[in-house]
């Protein structure tokens, strides 16, 4: 018997699926839901918090699995198969991460780092670019510490090296930097696929969609890598064979690259 194909789309949200200014994808919502009706799995793999991703599900009347805080935790795999867990944590807590930061960062670098959680709400809104009613959700961090680094590149590289040596990572997304455990979107994707393959006999084909630096490893790991146009990111930095690129930004660019990838899978 021919093995059934199961397509799983791992997608970044802000700037990839969601419009970078409105944080919505209304123009392609019907297409997105058509994919789900065709039993294509879509798993957001985002720097957003669990609270934000639950809100995303609620806003669009969805009930889909997701990966939160740059690969720190996986949620809702039981929606894919009843034997799979509801939550898998791949990271230490924010308190533990902050303690490691405190023990390792010298004062000359500490002075250049602002923790976004400690800033006033007006400044937080300016940084995240979110409506005021969504800021609270973005601050519900369980596994990461968003920061601003106010120094030069030399200082930033020194800071990143110290964090790496202490077993942490510094993730750079569209708007902010985040201190995280030794996790990333690619590692969380690998763990997700490993768990699914233990329960599903289908041939799994992956499509990865991103628009920025912290999506590159996830794209490299995908069977079909898709890059949504982002004027603030130099796509020549990505050396991936057969990379599918959109000519439009999100959300229309997301639909374009997915249509191309699905076409390639079917051919």
C-alpha positions in Angstrom: 0.0 0.0 0.0 1.3 3.5 -0.9 2.2 5.5 2.1 0.0 8.5 2.7 1.6 12.0 2.7 1.1 14.3 5.6 2.1 17.9 5.0 3.1 19.9 8.1 3.7 23.7 7.8 6.0 25.2 10.4 5.5 29.0 10.2 6.8 32.1 11.8 4.0 34.6 12.5 5.0 38.3 12.6 6.2 39.4 9.2 5.7 35.9 7.7 2.0 35.0 8.1 0.9 38.1 9.9 1.1 41.7 8.5 4.1 43.4 10.2 2.0 46.4 11.1 -1.5 45.1 11.8 -0.5 41.6 13.1 -3.4 40.1 11.2 -3.8 37.9 8.1 -7.5 38.6 7.2 -6.7 38.7 3.4 -5.7 35.1 3.3 -7.7 33.7 6.3 -10.0 31.7 4.0 -7.0 30.1 2.2 -5.4 29.3 5.6 -8.5 27.5 6.7 -8.9 25.7 3.4 -5.4 24.2 4.1 -6.6 23.0 7.5 -9.7 21.4 5.9 -7.4 19.5 3.5 -5.8 18.0 6.7 -2.6 20.0 6.2 -1.2 20.7 9.7 -0.1 24.2 10.4 2.1 24.8 13.4 3.1 28.4 14.3 6.7 28.4 15.4 7.1 31.8 16.9 8.9 34.1 19.4 5.4 34.9 20.8 4.3 33.7 24.2 1.9 30.9 25.0 -0.7 33.5 26.0 -0.3 35.3 22.6 -0.6 32.1 20.7 -3.7 31.0 22.6 -5.1 34.5 21.8 -4.2 34.0 18.1 -6.2 30.7 18.1 -9.1 32.4 19.8 -9.1 35.4 17.5 -9.3 33.3 14.4 -11.4 30.5 15.8 -8.6 28.0 15.4 -7.6 25.0 17.5 -4.0 24.2 16.3 -0.7 23.2 17.9 2.0 25.8 18.3 5.6 26.4 19.4 6.2 29.4 21.7 9.1 31.7 22.7 11.6 30.7 20.1 11.4 27.0 20.6 11.0 27.0 24.4 7.8 25.0 24.6 5.5 22.9 22.3 1.8 23.0 22.8 -1.3 21.1 21.7 0.3 18.0 20.0 -2.6 16.0 21.4 -4.7 17.8 18.8 -2.7 15.9 16.1 -2.8 12.5 17.9 -4.4 11.6 21.2 -1.3 9.8 22.4 0.8 13.0 22.1 1.3 15.3 25.1 -0.5 18.6 25.5 2.7 20.4 26.5 6.4 19.7 26.1 8.8 22.1 27.8 12.3 22.4 26.3 13.6 25.3 28.5 14.3 26.4 32.0 12.2 29.1 33.5 12.7 32.9 33.2 13.8 33.0 36.9 16.5 30.5 36.2 17.6 32.3 33.0 17.8 35.6 34.9 19.9 34.0 37.6 22.4 32.8 35.0 22.4 36.2 33.4 23.1 37.9 36.8 25.9 35.5 37.7 27.8 35.9 34.4 27.3 39.4 32.9 29.9 42.0 34.0 28.8 45.5 35.0 30.2 47.3 31.9 27.7 45.2 29.8 24.9 45.2 32.4 24.6 49.0 32.0 23.9 48.6 28.3 21.0 46.1 28.7 17.4 47.1 29.3 14.9 44.5 30.3 11.7 45.3 28.4 9.5 43.9 31.2 10.8 46.6 33.4 10.1 49.5 31.1 6.9 51.6 31.2 3.9 50.6 29.2 4.3 53.4 26.6 7.9 52.3 25.9 6.8 48.6 25.8 4.1 49.4 23.2 6.6 51.4 21.1 9.1 48.4 21.1 6.6 45.6 20.5 4.5 47.7 18.0 1.4 46.1 19.5 -1.9 47.6 20.6 -2.0 48.4 24.3 -4.5 45.5 25.0 -2.0 43.0 23.6 1.1 44.1 25.5 0.1 42.1 28.6 0.1 38.9 26.6 3.5 39.6 25.1 4.9 40.1 28.6 3.7 36.8 29.9 7.2 35.2 29.4 7.8 31.8 30.9 11.1 31.0 29.2 12.7 34.1 27.8 13.7 37.6 28.7 13.3 40.3 25.9 15.9 43.0 26.1 17.2 46.1 24.3 21.0 46.3 23.9 22.2 49.9 23.9 25.9 49.3 23.0 28.0 48.8 19.9 28.5 45.6 17.9 31.6 44.7 19.8 29.8 44.9 23.1 26.8 43.0 21.7 29.1 40.2 20.4 30.8 40.0 23.8 27.4 39.7 25.5 26.2 37.0 23.2 29.5 35.0 23.7 29.2 35.2 27.5 25.6 34.0 27.3 26.5 31.1 25.0 29.3 30.0 27.3 26.8 30.0 30.2 24.5 27.7 28.2 22.0 30.3 27.0 21.3 31.8 23.6 20.4 35.3 22.4 17.7 35.2 19.8 17.3 38.2 17.4 13.9 38.6 15.8 12.3 41.5 14.0 12.0 44.0 16.8 13.8 42.7 19.8 16.5 40.5 21.2 15.6 37.8 23.7 17.8 35.8 26.2 16.6 32.2 26.0 17.7 28.8 27.2 19.7 26.7 24.7 16.7 26.4 22.4 15.7 27.6 19.0 12.9 27.1 16.5 14.8 24.4 14.6 15.4 22.2 17.8 11.7 22.5 18.7 10.7 21.6 15.2 13.0 18.5 15.4 11.4 17.4 18.7 7.9 18.0 17.4 8.5 15.8 14.3 10.2 13.1 16.5 7.1 12.9 18.7 4.7 12.9 15.7 6.6 10.2 13.8 6.4 7.9 16.9 2.6 7.9 16.5 1.9 8.5 12.8 2.7 6.1 9.9 2.4 8.7 7.2 5.3 10.1 5.2 5.8 13.5 6.7 6.7 16.4 4.4 7.6 19.7 6.0 7.3 23.3 4.7 9.1 26.0 6.7 8.1 29.6 6.4 10.0 32.6 7.8 11.2 36.1 7.1 14.1 36.8 9.4 17.4 35.7 10.9 16.0 33.5 13.7 14.0 31.5 11.1 17.0 30.3 9.1 17.7 27.1 10.9 14.1 26.1 10.8 14.0 26.7 7.0 17.2 24.7 6.5 15.6 21.8 8.2 12.4 21.8 6.1 11.8 19.8 3.0 10.5 23.0 1.4 12.0 26.3 2.7 10.0 29.4 2.1 11.1 33.0 2.7 8.5 35.8 2.8 9.7 39.2 1.6 11.1 41.4 4.3 12.7 44.7 3.3 14.7 44.8 6.5 16.3 41.4 6.0 19.0 40.6 3.4 17.9 37.3 1.9 21.3 36.8 0.4 22.4 35.7 3.9 20.4 32.5 3.4 22.3 29.8 1.5 19.5 27.2 0.9 19.1 25.2 -2.3 15.7 25.7 -4.0 14.6 28.4 -1.6 11.1 29.6 -2.4 10.9 33.4 -2.1 7.8 35.6 -2.3 7.7 38.9 -4.1 5.1 40.3 -1.7 5.3 40.8 2.0 3.0 39.1 4.5 0.3 38.0 4.5 -0.1 37.7 0.7 3.5 36.5 0.4 2.8 33.6 2.8 0.0 32.4 0.6 2.2 32.7 -2.5 5.1 30.6 -1.1 2.8 27.9 0.3 1.0 27.5 -3.0 4.3 27.1 -4.8 5.6 24.6 -2.2 2.3 22.5 -2.4 2.5 22.6 -6.1 6.1 21.2 -6.0 5.0 18.5 -3.5 2.2 17.4 -5.9 4.4 17.3 -9.0 
